[in-house]
Amino acid sequence: MDRRSSLPVEFLFAMRAELGTWVPIEGGPQGSRVIVNVVGGTFEGPRLRGRIEPPGGDWLTRRPDGTGRLDVRVTLRTDDGAAILMTYRGITRPTESGTSIRTAPLFETGDPRYAWLNAVQAVGVGGREGTAVSYDVYALQ
């Protein structure tokens, strides 16, 4: 296998997060920031599905080149009642058709049914669509 041409992944879920208020903090010592409330959403995949529960948010740093650095924390609640913390960093960049987002999610749960997620490094590929962001999330193998 040529390691430079493929990256083995397993599809985990598609996620759509609804965004609420945006609080800008301009000209801070680390750059300009925007705190974005995540007010809900859904996720669905072959091994887990459910909803995104508040509170959640993104502490976005806006960069001078037009890109942004994400710092996100959300709670996933599975249809069978498990709570899973999903945190991720990532990069946004403007495109001709909107915004491209690439993320690196990690998961934390104490529920034994989903404990396998605690050892997963994931990648997310998506973008912003109006008042929501959507991603396909994959586990690196």
Secondary structure by P-SEA (a helix, b strand, c coil): cccccbbbbbbcbbbbbbbcbbbbbccccccbbbbbbbcccccccccbbbbbcccbbbbbbbccccbbbbbbbbbbbcccbbbbbbbbcbbbbbccccbbbbbbbbbbbcccccccccccbbbbbbbbcccccccbbbbcc
